């Protein structure tokens, strides 16, 4: 095979991707995500230290895994609110493969004295929200942070709040400089009638010392290759989607929300030259021109008459 075609094939195989499967007996479902490029972009966009980046990467993986069982543009939002130096972690994933997220710090991290999830986040809440078709309001579940890491808390959430026996592994590798070099996650769930001992066996395998999803992906295995290594049964792929860091923010969206501030506050922004708008989800910056301010003020004047 010519070198160019080999390179294209390799890029397709190693591209960020989320795959869902169903066991041949229909009793176990699973999803796996490899999202290195997506979470690396999140780290760069938000200029995150290695601890914040590592936690956000895991939480974005968790959202992608859960969203893979939804349909269309349904989406999952996972939020962690803590009492520690990291105040808030937000991740969102659409069923079609879009992901985004951010971290909010209570204070600058003293990375030398943070050795665990608990040190970074403290005590707090884990919240999972589904935004699905035919539901007027999101479907939400909240639990106290229990286990001290995102993978264990996600498994605990499903086991306790939704009575779905689940096994989860979330993995991130970093360079010596603190940049994300690999990121991946896997979620396995037992349906009614499944052999729970089999799920426990799988959970033991992916939780074993030395097991690393990132190490497998670093060998250029595809997501389906890794599933074949991890799962001791035959399965069929139900979904295979590309995963990308993507935010739907735009200047027009910002302008539509600014209307709610009212004419006086918008005029104050114009007078003080406060024209920079920053998306909290992706850190993209937009700038209002004089014409934008005039358009907003004219719209408010018309609607007030």
GUNU-829356 format. One record per atom (N, C-alpha, C): residue number from 1; x, z negated, y negated; atom name. Coordinates in pm, whole numbers. Each point is the difference from the previous one (the first is absolute). Layout:
BEGIN
PT:seq:px:pz:py:atom
PT:NUM:X:Z:Y:CA
...
//
This chain:
BEGIN
PT:seq:px:pz:py:atom
PT:1:85:0:120:N
PT:1:-85:0:-120:CA
PT:1:88:0:-125:C
PT:2:-25:90:-97:N
PT:2:81:2:-123:CA
PT:2:-1:-136:-69:C
PT:3:110:-32:-72:N
PT:3:15:-131:-62:CA
PT:3:-113:-30:-98:C
PT:4:-43:102:-76:N
PT:4:-107:-22:-98:CA
PT:4:-128:-45:67:C
PT:5:-35:65:113:N
PT:5:-122:-38:71:CA
PT:5:15:-139:62:C
PT:6:120:-34:46:N
PT:6:24:-133:55:CA
PT:6:-21:-106:-107:C
PT:7:51:28:-120:N
PT:7:-15:-96:-110:CA
PT:7:-147:-19:-38:C
PT:8:-75:109:-2:N
PT:8:-143:-7:-33:CA
PT:8:-73:-81:106:C
PT:9:31:26:127:N
PT:9:-65:-72:109:CA
PT:9:31:-149:-8:C
PT:10:127:-33:-27:N
PT:10:39:-140:-11:CA
PT:10:-72:-68:-115:C
PT:11:-13:70:-113:N
PT:11:-69:-58:-116:CA
PT:11:-146:-26:31:C
PT:12:-64:92:72:N
PT:12:-141:-19:36:CA
PT:12:-16:-119:94:C
PT:13:93:-14:95:N
PT:13:-9:-109:97:CA
PT:13:24:-136:-64:C
PT:14:84:-5:-102:N
PT:14:37:-128:-60:CA
PT:14:-75:-28:-130:C
PT:15:-90:86:-39:N
PT:15:-77:-19:-123:CA
PT:15:-90:-123:13:C
PT:16:-28:-67:-112:N
PT:16:-91:-114:3:CA
PT:16:-132:41:63:C
PT:17:-46:-82:94:N
PT:17:-117:40:78:CA
PT:17:-67:-124:59:C
PT:18:-132:5:12:N
PT:18:-75:-107:66:CA
PT:18:-83:63:111:C
PT:19:14:-56:120:N
PT:19:-68:55:118:CA
PT:19:-88:-108:61:C
PT:20:-121:39:38:N
PT:20:-92:-89:72:CA
PT:20:-21:54:140:C
PT:21:-16:-92:97:N
PT:21:-21:42:138:CA
PT:21:-110:-86:64:C
PT:22:-51:50:112:N
PT:22:-96:-75:80:CA
PT:22:45:10:146:C
PT:23:2:-113:68:N
PT:23:41:0:140:CA
PT:23:-95:86:82:C
PT:24:47:49:113:N
PT:24:-79:91:82:CA
PT:24:-129:-64:50:C
PT:25:-1:-133:12:N
PT:25:-124:-69:41:CA
PT:25:-86:-41:-118:C
PT:26:47:29:-123:N
PT:26:-78:-27:-120:CA
PT:26:-7:-146:-39:C
PT:27:86:-85:57:N
PT:27:-10:-144:-22:CA
PT:27:106:-55:-95:C
PT:28:102:77:-31:N
PT:28:102:-43:-96:CA
PT:28:25:112:-100:C
PT:29:1:-38:-126:N
PT:29:36:96:-103:CA
PT:29:126:-50:-71:C
PT:30:72:93:-57:N
PT:30:124:-38:-69:CA
PT:30:28:99:-111:C
PT:31:78:-44:-95:N
PT:31:49:91:-105:CA
PT:31:144:-37:-30:C
PT:32:75:100:-39:N
PT:32:141:-19:-33:CA
PT:32:30:78:-127:C
PT:33:81:-57:-87:N
PT:33:37:70:-122:CA
PT:33:151:-4:-18:C
PT:34:53:110:-43:N
PT:34:139:10:-47:CA
PT:34:-10:45:-144:C
PT:35:41:-83:-94:N
PT:35:-29:26:-142:CA
PT:35:119:-27:-91:C
PT:36:118:27:48:N
PT:36:122:-31:-74:CA
PT:36:1:61:-140:C
PT:37:-31:128:-10:N
PT:37:6:68:-130:CA
PT:37:-104:-57:-96:C
PT:38:-119:-29:53:N
PT:38:-109:-50:-85:CA
PT:38:34:-136:-61:C
PT:39:48:-93:83:N
PT:39:29:-134:-52:CA
PT:39:129:-1:-82:C
PT:40:91:91:31:N
PT:40:120:13:-84:CA
PT:40:-39:42:-141:C
PT:41:-97:90:-7:N
PT:41:-47:43:-133:CA
PT:41:-65:-116:-74:C
PT:42:-76:-83:73:N
PT:42:-61:-117:-62:CA
PT:42:108:-94:-55:C
PT:43:106:-21:78:N
PT:43:109:-86:-45:CA
PT:43:64:54:-127:C
PT:44:26:130:-3:N
PT:44:65:61:-115:CA
PT:44:-91:-1:-122:C
PT:45:-127:34:20:N
PT:45:-92:6:-114:CA
PT:45:-15:-137:-68:C
PT:46:-3:-105:81:N
PT:46:-21:-134:-55:CA
PT:46:130:-77:-20:C
PT:47:114:64:31:N
PT:47:132:-63:-15:CA
PT:47:3:-138:67:C
PT:48:-35:-3:129:N
PT:48:-15:-125:72:CA
PT:48:131:-49:60:C
PT:49:21:-130:-5:N
PT:49:110:-61:74:CA
PT:49:-27:14:149:C
PT:50:100:-27:82:N
PT:50:-13:30:143:CA
PT:50:-105:-87:69:C
PT:51:-22:-123:-47:N
PT:51:-101:-85:63:CA
PT:51:-140:51:-32:C
PT:52:-27:26:-127:N
PT:52:-131:54:-39:CA
PT:52:-27:133:67:C
PT:53:102:86:5:N
PT:53:-15:132:61:CA
PT:53:-30:-11:149:C
PT:54:69:-90:67:N
PT:54:-20:-19:143:CA
PT:54:-141:-48:31:C
PT:55:-50:-94:-79:N
PT:55:-136:-51:22:CA
PT:55:-105:106:-33:C
PT:56:20:71:-111:N
PT:56:-95:105:-35:CA
PT:56:-3:109:106:C
PT:57:117:38:51:N
PT:57:6:103:104:CA
PT:57:-80:-42:122:C
PT:58:15:-124:43:N
PT:58:-75:-49:115:CA
PT:58:-150:0:-28:C
PT:59:-37:-39:-121:N
PT:59:-144:-6:-31:CA
PT:59:-59:139:-14:C
PT:60:74:96:-54:N
PT:60:-48:138:-4:CA
PT:60:-15:54:142:C
PT:61:95:-32:87:N
PT:61:-12:40:140:CA
PT:61:-127:-57:62:C
PT:62:-26:-128:-27:N
PT:62:-119:-65:55:CA
PT:62:-127:70:-47:C
PT:63:-6:36:-128:N
PT:63:-118:68:-53:CA
PT:63:-17:138:65:C
PT:64:111:72:19:N
PT:64:-7:132:63:CA
PT:64:-51:-9:143:C
PT:65:48:-99:74:N
PT:65:-42:-18:139:CA
PT:65:-150:-25:8:C
PT:66:-50:-85:-87:N
PT:66:-144:-31:1:CA
PT:66:-83:120:-47:C
PT:67:49:72:-101:N
PT:67:-74:114:-54:CA
PT:67:-8:115:99:C
PT:68:93:5:94:N
PT:68:2:111:96:CA
PT:68:-123:1:90:C
PT:69:-72:-112:7:N
PT:69:-121:-6:82:CA
PT:69:-126:35:-80:C
PT:70:18:29:-130:N
PT:70:-114:36:-84:CA
PT:70:-13:152:-4:C
PT:71:-80:50:-93:N
PT:71:-22:145:-7:CA
PT:71:-3:46:-145:C
PT:72:23:131:-17:N
PT:72:-8:60:-134:CA
PT:72:85:-73:-101:C
PT:73:-60:-34:-114:N
PT:73:72:-70:-106:CA
PT:73:-34:-149:-2:C
PT:74:-47:-53:112:N
PT:74:-15:-145:12:CA
PT:74:139:-63:-10:C
PT:75:5:-125:-45:N
PT:75:132:-58:-22:CA
PT:75:3:-150:29:C
PT:76:122:-47:16:N
PT:76:29:-141:25:CA
PT:76:83:-54:-116:C
PT:77:-37:-118:-46:N
PT:77:80:-72:-99:CA
PT:77:38:-135:62:C
PT:78:128:-30:-2:N
PT:78:48:-130:45:CA
PT:78:66:-70:-119:C
PT:79:-39:-126:-20:N
PT:79:55:-77:-111:CA
PT:79:50:-135:52:C
PT:80:115:-40:-47:N
PT:80:51:-134:28:CA
PT:80:21:-70:-133:C
PT:81:-62:-116:-16:N
PT:81:16:-81:-120:CA
PT:81:69:-129:41:C
PT:82:114:-28:-63:N
PT:82:77:-116:41:CA
PT:82:36:-92:-114:C
PT:83:52:-116:37:N
PT:83:40:-100:-99:CA
PT:83:148:5:-32:C
PT:84:74:86:69:N
PT:84:144:6:-16:CA
PT:84:46:94:-111:C
PT:85:128:32:-2:N
PT:85:54:91:-102:CA
PT:85:-69:136:0:C
PT:86:-40:49:120:N
PT:86:-80:122:6:CA
PT:86:-147:-41:-7:C
PT:87:-62:36:-110:N
PT:87:-137:-43:-28:CA
PT:87:-103:84:73:C
PT:88:27:132:13:N
PT:88:-105:90:47:CA
PT:88:63:125:60:C
PT:89:-49:42:116:N
PT:89:41:126:61:CA
PT:89:-125:80:28:C
PT:90:-1:124:-46:N
PT:90:-116:88:17:CA
PT:90:44:126:73:C
PT:91:-76:37:101:N
PT:91:24:128:69:CA
PT:91:-133:67:27:C
PT:92:1:131:-8:N
PT:92:-122:79:20:CA
PT:92:35:126:78:C
PT:93:-84:34:95:N
PT:93:21:121:80:CA
PT:93:-133:69:25:C
PT:94:-1:131:-19:N
PT:94:-118:81:31:CA
PT:94:15:57:140:C
PT:95:-113:24:62:N
PT:95:0:57:134:CA
PT:95:72:134:5:C
PT:96:2:73:-111:N
PT:96:63:132:-4:CA
PT:96:151:-7:-18:C
PT:97:57:-122:-12:N
PT:97:146:-13:-3:CA
PT:97:60:-41:-132:C
PT:98:-79:-16:-105:N
PT:98:54:-43:-128:CA
PT:98:24:-151:2:C
PT:99:114:-45:-54:N
PT:99:30:-142:-10:CA
PT:99:56:-32:-138:C
PT:100:-19:-124:-41:N
PT:100:60:-47:-125:CA
PT:100:0:-153:3:C
PT:101:74:-61:-92:N
PT:101:3:-145:-4:CA
PT:101:96:-50:-105:C
PT:102:-7:-132:-25:N
PT:102:90:-61:-98:CA
PT:102:14:-149:30:C
PT:103:98:-61:-65:N
PT:103:28:-143:14:CA
PT:103:0:-62:-139:C
PT:104:-64:-115:-11:N
PT:104:0:-74:-127:CA
PT:104:75:-132:19:C
PT:105:102:-22:-79:N
PT:105:81:-121:11:CA
PT:105:-49:-109:-95:C
PT:106:6:-122:47:N
PT:106:-28:-113:-88:CA
PT:106:122:-32:-85:C
PT:107:115:21:60:N
PT:107:127:-16:-70:CA
PT:107:104:84:72:C
PT:108:110:26:-64:N
PT:108:105:80:63:CA
PT:108:47:-67:127:C
PT:109:19:80:105:N
PT:109:38:-55:129:CA
PT:109:146:-45:1:C
PT:110:20:-120:51:N
PT:110:135:-48:29:CA
PT:110:28:40:145:C
PT:111:44:124:19:N
PT:111:8:56:135:CA
PT:111:93:-78:93:C
PT:112:98:-69:-54:N
PT:112:93:-74:84:CA
PT:112:-66:-120:67:C
PT:113:-110:-49:-57:N
PT:113:-67:-118:55:CA
PT:113:-133:33:66:C
PT:114:-24:127:26:N
PT:114:-121:41:70:CA
PT:114:39:56:136:C
PT:115:-42:-70:104:N
PT:115:39:38:135:CA
PT:115:-117:33:90:C
PT:116:-121:-6:-56:N
PT:116:-117:26:84:CA
PT:116:-117:44:-87:C
PT:117:-102:52:66:N
PT:117:-125:35:-67:CA
PT:117:-58:-121:-72:C
PT:118:4:-116:66:N
PT:118:-56:-121:-59:CA
PT:118:74:-39:-127:C
PT:119:133:17:-1:N
PT:119:77:-31:-121:CA
PT:119:-42:90:-116:C
PT:120:-31:127:30:N
PT:120:-31:96:-104:CA
PT:120:-144:-12:-49:C
PT:121:-93:-21:92:N
PT:121:-143:5:-33:CA
PT:121:-62:-139:-9:C
PT:122:50:-95:77:N
PT:122:-58:-133:1:CA
PT:122:-130:-4:77:C
PT:123:-89:-88:-40:N
PT:123:-132:-6:63:CA
PT:123:-96:87:-80:C
PT:124:-104:50:66:N
PT:124:-92:88:-72:CA
PT:124:-102:64:91:C
PT:125:-47:117:-41:N
PT:125:-108:68:69:CA
PT:125:38:141:42:C
PT:126:-53:41:113:N
PT:126:14:135:52:CA
PT:126:-138:63:-2:C
PT:127:-13:113:-69:N
PT:127:-131:65:-16:CA
PT:127:8:145:46:C
PT:128:-95:40:83:N
PT:128:-11:139:44:CA
PT:128:-136:53:-41:C
PT:129:0:116:-65:N
PT:129:-122:60:-54:CA
PT:129:-12:143:51:C
PT:130:-116:34:56:N
PT:130:-29:137:40:CA
PT:130:-100:61:-98:C
PT:131:33:117:-51:N
PT:131:-94:75:-84:CA
PT:131:-42:120:83:C
PT:132:-124:-4:48:N
PT:132:-45:98:99:CA
PT:132:-128:67:-48:C
PT:133:-30:114:63:N
PT:133:-121:74:-33:CA
PT:133:-124:-81:37:C
PT:134:-107:26:-75:N
PT:134:-132:-59:27:CA
PT:134:-3:-151:-19:C
PT:135:97:-54:-73:N
PT:135:0:-142:-34:CA
PT:135:6:-12:-152:C
PT:136:-97:-72:-57:N
PT:136:-3:-13:-146:CA
PT:136:112:-89:-53:C
PT:137:44:-93:82:N
PT:137:108:-90:-41:CA
PT:137:107:1:108:C
PT:138:124:-30:-37:N
PT:138:108:-3:100:CA
PT:138:-26:-106:106:C
PT:139:54:23:119:N
PT:139:-6:-97:108:CA
PT:139:129:-81:-6:C
PT:140:-11:-130:-26:N
PT:140:118:-82:-26:CA
PT:140:12:-116:98:C
PT:141:123:-38:25:N
PT:141:29:-120:77:CA
PT:141:120:-70:-60:C
PT:142:-5:-134:-7:N
PT:142:108:-78:-60:CA
PT:142:35:-115:93:C
PT:143:130:-21:20:N
PT:143:47:-115:77:CA
PT:143:118:-63:-74:C
PT:144:23:-128:21:N
PT:144:123:-59:-52:CA
PT:144:121:60:71:C
PT:145:111:15:-73:N
PT:145:124:43:65:CA
PT:145:37:-104:105:C
PT:146:18:48:123:N
PT:146:20:-91:111:CA
PT:146:138:4:60:C
PT:147:47:120:31:N
PT:147:113:16:90:CA
PT:147:136:16:-68:C
PT:148:-3:34:-127:N
PT:148:128:10:-69:CA
PT:148:64:136:-1:C
PT:149:-69:103:48:N
PT:149:46:137:-19:CA
PT:149:-120:92:8:C
PT:150:12:119:-59:N
PT:150:-116:88:-17:CA
PT:150:-53:49:134:C
PT:151:88:34:93:N
PT:151:-45:49:131:CA
PT:151:-82:-106:73:C
PT:152:50:-123:3:N
PT:152:-71:-107:70:CA
PT:152:-132:-33:-69:C
PT:153:0:3:-133:N
PT:153:-125:-30:-71:CA
PT:153:-103:110:20:C
PT:154:43:126:9:N
PT:154:-95:108:27:CA
PT:154:-60:-17:139:C
PT:155:83:-29:100:N
PT:155:-50:-23:135:CA
PT:155:-94:-119:3:C
PT:156:37:-106:-71:N
PT:156:-85:-120:-6:CA
PT:156:-134:32:-66:C
PT:157:4:81:-105:N
PT:157:-124:38:-68:CA
PT:157:-95:70:98:C
PT:158:50:100:73:N
PT:158:-87:72:93:CA
PT:158:-49:-91:113:C
PT:159:88:-84:51:N
PT:159:-39:-89:109:CA
PT:159:-106:-101:-43:C
PT:160:15:-54:-121:N
PT:160:-89:-106:-46:CA
PT:160:-124:52:-73:C
PT:161:20:92:-92:N
PT:161:-111:43:-86:CA
PT:161:-86:108:63:C
PT:162:58:85:83:N
PT:162:-76:112:56:CA
PT:162:-7:-4:152:C
PT:163:62:-102:59:N
PT:163:-1:-17:145:CA
PT:163:48:126:73:C
PT:164:103:60:-56:N
PT:164:64:117:64:CA
PT:164:141:-42:39:C
PT:165:25:-24:129:N
PT:165:136:-35:41:CA
PT:165:98:109:-42:C
PT:166:106:-39:-71:N
PT:166:89:99:-60:CA
PT:166:146:-44:12:C
PT:167:86:100:9:N
PT:167:144:-22:-4:CA
PT:167:58:88:-110:C
PT:168:90:-55:-80:N
PT:168:53:71:-116:CA
PT:168:151:-18:-9:C
PT:169:68:107:-33:N
PT:169:143:-7:-34:CA
PT:169:23:83:-125:C
PT:170:65:-59:-99:N
PT:170:34:68:-125:CA
PT:170:151:-15:-19:C
PT:171:67:110:-24:N
PT:171:146:-1:0:CA
PT:171:54:74:-122:C
PT:172:102:-57:-62:N
PT:172:66:62:-115:CA
PT:172:151:-21:13:C
PT:173:76:104:-28:N
PT:173:145:-11:-4:CA
PT:173:49:35:-141:C
PT:174:103:-73:-42:N
PT:174:54:16:-135:CA
PT:174:149:32:5:C
PT:175:46:73:-100:N
PT:175:142:26:-14:CA
PT:175:68:-124:-57:C
PT:176:133:2:-3:N
PT:176:74:-112:-59:CA
PT:176:-32:-17:-148:C
PT:177:-46:108:-63:N
PT:177:-37:-6:-142:CA
PT:177:-143:-46:-22:C
PT:178:-75:-22:109:N
PT:178:-137:-49:-12:CA
PT:178:-104:110:-7:C
PT:179:38:124:30:N
PT:179:-95:111:-1:CA
PT:179:-61:18:139:C
PT:180:-127:34:5:N
PT:180:-67:22:128:CA
PT:180:55:126:66:C
PT:181:40:-14:126:N
PT:181:52:115:75:CA
PT:181:-91:40:115:C
PT:182:-82:-94:48:N
PT:182:-97:29:104:CA
PT:182:-119:-95:-17:C
PT:183:-120:50:30:N
PT:183:-119:-84:-5:CA
PT:183:-101:53:100:C
PT:184:-62:-92:75:N
PT:184:-95:42:103:CA
PT:184:-90:-118:38:C
PT:185:-109:32:67:N
PT:185:-90:-104:48:CA
PT:185:-86:50:114:C
PT:186:-49:-94:81:N
PT:186:-89:34:110:CA
PT:186:-107:-106:14:C
PT:187:-122:43:29:N
PT:187:-115:-88:21:CA
PT:187:-69:41:129:C
PT:188:-18:-95:93:N
PT:188:-69:26:126:CA
PT:188:-118:-95:10:C
PT:189:-117:52:34:N
PT:189:-121:-81:5:CA
PT:189:-75:22:132:C
PT:190:-51:-110:54:N
PT:190:-78:4:124:CA
PT:190:-148:10:-34:C
PT:191:-66:99:59:N
PT:191:-144:15:-16:CA
PT:191:-72:-87:104:C
PT:192:-131:-22:-17:N
PT:192:-75:-79:100:CA
PT:192:20:56:141:C
PT:193:32:-89:92:N
PT:193:21:41:139:CA
PT:193:144:27:35:C
PT:194:89:-4:-100:N
PT:194:142:29:25:CA
PT:194:67:-117:72:C
PT:195:110:30:66:N
PT:195:81:-100:67:CA
PT:195:86:-71:-105:C
PT:196:-36:-123:-34:N
PT:196:71:-74:-105:CA
PT:196:143:-30:44:C
PT:197:21:-17:130:N
PT:197:137:-24:48:CA
PT:197:90:119:-29:C
PT:198:-58:121:6:N
PT:198:78:120:-32:CA
PT:198:39:-1:-147:C
PT:199:-93:-38:-87:N
PT:199:32:-8:-143:CA
PT:199:109:-105:-24:C
PT:200:-10:-113:69:N
PT:200:102:-104:-15:CA
PT:200:136:50:45:C
PT:201:2:81:105:N
PT:201:125:57:49:CA
PT:201:62:93:-105:C
PT:202:-85:82:-63:N
PT:202:48:90:-105:CA
PT:202:50:-80:-120:C
PT:203:-79:-103:-37:N
PT:203:39:-84:-113:CA
PT:203:135:-67:25:C
PT:204:20:-43:122:N
PT:204:127:-62:35:CA
PT:204:115:99:-13:C
PT:205:-26:125:37:N
PT:205:103:103:-8:CA
PT:205:40:32:-142:C
PT:206:-100:20:-88:N
PT:206:32:37:-138:CA
PT:206:46:-119:-82:C
PT:207:-21:-121:55:N
PT:207:46:-120:-69:CA
PT:207:130:-55:56:C
PT:208:54:68:99:N
PT:208:122:-48:65:CA
PT:208:120:11:-92:C
PT:209:93:-94:16:N
PT:209:124:6:-77:CA
PT:209:75:128:35:C
PT:210:40:71:-101:N
PT:210:73:124:22:CA
PT:210:-86:125:-9:C
PT:211:-135:-18:10:N
PT:211:-86:118:-15:CA
PT:211:-10:36:-147:C
PT:212:13:128:-31:N
PT:212:-5:45:-139:CA
PT:212:-60:139:-9:C
PT:213:-114:11:-63:N
PT:213:-58:132:-25:CA
PT:213:94:86:-82:C
PT:214:61:-60:-100:N
PT:214:89:77:-88:CA
PT:214:118:57:75:C
PT:215:53:-76:96:N
PT:215:113:50:79:CA
PT:215:-40:121:82:C
PT:216:-124:0:50:N
PT:216:-48:116:77:CA
PT:216:-16:121:-91:C
PT:217:-57:-21:-117:N
PT:217:-18:112:-92:CA
PT:217:134:51:-54:C
PT:218:97:-90:-10:N
PT:218:133:41:-45:CA
PT:218:66:96:99:C
PT:219:-47:1:124:N
PT:219:51:92:101:CA
PT:219:-75:134:-2:C
PT:220:-81:18:-105:N
PT:220:-79:123:-19:CA
PT:220:-111:16:101:C
PT:221:-46:-111:59:N
PT:221:-120:7:83:CA
PT:221:-120:26:-90:C
PT:222:-96:74:52:N
PT:222:-126:18:-73:CA
PT:222:-88:-123:24:C
PT:223:-106:-11:-79:N
PT:223:-93:-112:18:CA
PT:223:-61:1:140:C
PT:224:-31:119:51:N
PT:224:-57:10:134:CA
PT:224:102:-40:106:C
PT:225:127:33:-21:N
PT:225:105:-43:91:CA
PT:225:4:-152:9:C
PT:226:-8:-67:-116:N
PT:226:7:-146:-4:CA
PT:226:-121:-60:71:C
PT:227:-117:58:-20:N
PT:227:-119:-49:70:CA
PT:227:17:9:151:C
PT:228:59:107:46:N
PT:228:23:16:144:CA
PT:228:97:-106:53:C
PT:229:91:-46:-84:N
PT:229:94:-104:40:CA
PT:229:-70:-137:3:C
PT:230:-86:-25:-97:N
PT:230:-61:-132:-18:CA
PT:230:-120:-23:91:C
PT:231:-83:104:20:N
PT:231:-127:-18:70:CA
PT:231:12:36:148:C
PT:232:-37:-91:89:N
PT:232:13:25:144:CA
PT:232:-124:65:60:C
PT:233:-58:95:-70:N
PT:233:-118:68:52:CA
PT:233:-11:138:-64:C
PT:234:-81:84:61:N
PT:234:-25:133:-54:CA
PT:234:-96:-10:-118:C
PT:235:16:90:-94:N
PT:235:-87:-3:-118:CA
PT:235:-15:141:-55:C
PT:236:-97:14:-88:N
PT:236:-19:126:-73:CA
PT:236:10:-28:-148:C
PT:237:60:92:-74:N
PT:237:13:-14:-144:CA
PT:237:-133:36:-66:C
PT:238:-54:-91:-77:N
PT:238:-127:25:-68:CA
PT:238:17:45:-144:C
PT:239:113:-41:-63:N
PT:239:29:44:-136:CA
PT:239:150:8:-19:C
PT:240:43:97:-79:N
PT:240:141:16:-31:CA
PT:240:8:52:-143:C
PT:241:32:-90:-94:N
PT:241:-7:36:-142:CA
PT:241:133:-27:-70:C
PT:242:32:83:-97:N
PT:242:117:-23:-84:CA
PT:242:-30:-116:-94:C
PT:243:103:-78:-29:N
PT:243:-14:-116:-87:CA
PT:243:87:19:-124:C
PT:244:-58:-27:-116:N
PT:244:71:20:-127:CA
PT:244:-34:-110:-99:C
PT:245:100:-42:-78:N
PT:245:-29:-85:-115:CA
PT:245:-70:88:-103:C
PT:246:-121:-39:-38:N
PT:246:-79:83:-91:CA
PT:246:-94:-88:-80:C
PT:247:-6:25:-129:N
PT:247:-91:-74:-87:CA
PT:247:-85:99:-77:C
PT:248:-127:-33:-15:N
PT:248:-93:92:-67:CA
PT:248:-15:-30:-149:C
PT:249:95:-72:-55:N
PT:249:-7:-28:-143:CA
PT:249:23:128:-80:C
PT:250:-48:-1:-123:N
PT:250:21:112:-91:CA
PT:250:-27:-48:-142:C
PT:251:44:77:-97:N
PT:251:-27:-36:-139:CA
PT:251:-149:-1:-27:C
PT:252:-72:94:58:N
PT:252:-145:6:-22:CA
PT:252:-70:-123:57:C
PT:253:47:-48:115:N
PT:253:-58:-122:57:CA
PT:253:23:-119:-91:C
PT:254:121:-9:-54:N
PT:254:30:-109:-92:CA
PT:254:-89:7:-124:C
PT:255:-16:120:-54:N
PT:255:-81:17:-121:CA
PT:255:-146:-40:25:C
PT:256:-51:33:117:N
PT:256:-139:-35:30:CA
PT:256:-19:-152:6:C
PT:257:104:-72:43:N
PT:257:-8:-146:7:CA
PT:257:23:-64:-137:C
PT:258:79:65:-85:N
PT:258:26:-55:-133:CA
PT:258:-126:-5:-86:C
PT:259:-94:88:30:N
PT:259:-125:3:-77:CA
PT:259:-65:-138:-3:C
PT:260:13:-74:113:N
PT:260:-65:-131:10:CA
PT:260:60:-102:-98:C
PT:261:119:27:-54:N
PT:261:62:-93:-94:CA
PT:261:-71:-3:-134:C
PT:262:-64:110:-37:N
PT:262:-66:8:-129:CA
PT:262:87:60:-107:C
PT:263:-64:43:-108:N
PT:263:69:74:-105:CA
PT:263:107:-83:-71:C
PT:264:-30:-128:-28:N
PT:264:94:-81:-78:CA
PT:264:133:-19:75:C
PT:265:-10:-31:129:N
PT:265:122:-22:77:CA
PT:265:80:129:17:C
PT:266:-68:111:19:N
PT:266:70:128:12:CA
PT:266:67:37:-132:C
PT:267:-70:-27:-113:N
PT:267:61:25:-131:CA
PT:267:123:-87:-20:C
PT:268:-8:-128:46:N
PT:268:115:-90:-10:CA
PT:268:118:54:81:C
PT:269:-29:51:120:N
PT:269:105:58:83:CA
PT:269:68:116:-72:C
PT:270:-81:83:-66:N
PT:270:54:116:-71:CA
PT:270:86:-45:-118:C
PT:271:-51:-98:-76:N
PT:271:73:-47:-117:CA
PT:271:134:-64:38:C
PT:272:2:-70:114:N
PT:272:122:-69:45:CA
PT:272:88:90:87:C
PT:273:-44:127:15:N
PT:273:74:97:82:CA
PT:273:18:-48:145:C
PT:274:-104:-68:50:N
PT:274:0:-44:140:CA
PT:274:-62:112:85:C
PT:275:79:99:26:N
PT:275:-54:120:64:CA
PT:275:46:18:145:C
PT:276:79:-97:51:N
PT:276:48:12:139:CA
PT:276:-98:-66:95:C
PT:277:-36:72:105:N
PT:277:-89:-51:105:CA
PT:277:76:7:132:C
PT:278:-3:-110:76:N
PT:278:76:-7:126:CA
PT:278:-95:-32:114:C
PT:279:4:82:103:N
PT:279:-83:-24:119:CA
PT:279:63:-111:83:C
PT:280:-75:-105:30:N
PT:280:56:-112:74:CA
PT:280:23:37:147:C
PT:281:-70:102:48:N
PT:281:10:36:141:CA
PT:281:124:84:32:C
PT:282:40:86:-93:N
PT:282:113:89:27:CA
PT:282:107:-2:-109:C
PT:283:-26:-74:-108:N
PT:283:94:-15:-111:CA
PT:283:21:129:-80:C
PT:284:-90:97:18:N
PT:284:6:122:-81:CA
PT:284:-35:-34:-145:C
PT:285:69:63:-94:N
PT:285:-24:-27:-141:CA
PT:285:-68:121:-66:C
PT:286:-98:-29:-83:N
PT:286:-71:102:-77:CA
PT:286:3:-40:-147:C
PT:287:-7:101:-87:N
PT:287:9:-27:-142:CA
PT:287:-114:68:-74:C
PT:288:-70:-81:-82:N
PT:288:-110:51:-80:CA
PT:288:54:67:-126:C
PT:289:-46:121:-25:N
PT:289:36:71:-123:CA
PT:289:-98:-36:-110:C
PT:290:30:42:-122:N
PT:290:-95:-20:-111:CA
PT:290:-132:68:30:C
PT:291:6:117:63:N
PT:291:-124:70:37:CA
PT:291:-81:-79:102:C
PT:292:69:-69:91:N
PT:292:-71:-82:99:CA
PT:292:-73:-114:-70:C
PT:293:67:-66:-93:N
PT:293:-65:-109:-73:CA
PT:293:-120:52:-79:C
PT:294:18:116:-65:N
PT:294:-110:59:-77:CA
PT:294:-118:31:90:C
PT:295:28:54:118:N
PT:295:-106:34:96:CA
PT:295:-76:-126:44:C
PT:296:75:-107:30:N
PT:296:-64:-124:44:CA
PT:296:-87:-60:-111:C
PT:297:54:-5:-119:N
PT:297:-75:-57:-112:CA
PT:297:-122:83:-36:C
PT:298:14:131:7:N
PT:298:-115:88:-30:CA
PT:298:-108:-17:104:C
PT:299:40:-14:125:N
PT:299:-98:-21:108:CA
PT:299:-77:-130:-22:C
PT:300:71:-106:-38:N
PT:300:-66:-127:-23:CA
PT:300:-93:6:-120:C
PT:301:41:74:-103:N
PT:301:-84:12:-120:CA
PT:301:-130:74:33:C
PT:302:12:106:80:N
PT:302:-119:78:38:CA
PT:302:-95:-85:84:C
PT:303:56:-73:99:N
PT:303:-86:-77:90:CA
PT:303:-63:-121:-68:C
PT:304:59:-45:-111:N
PT:304:-54:-116:-68:CA
PT:304:-112:37:-97:C
PT:305:-12:129:-30:N
PT:305:-105:45:-93:CA
PT:305:-134:22:73:C
//
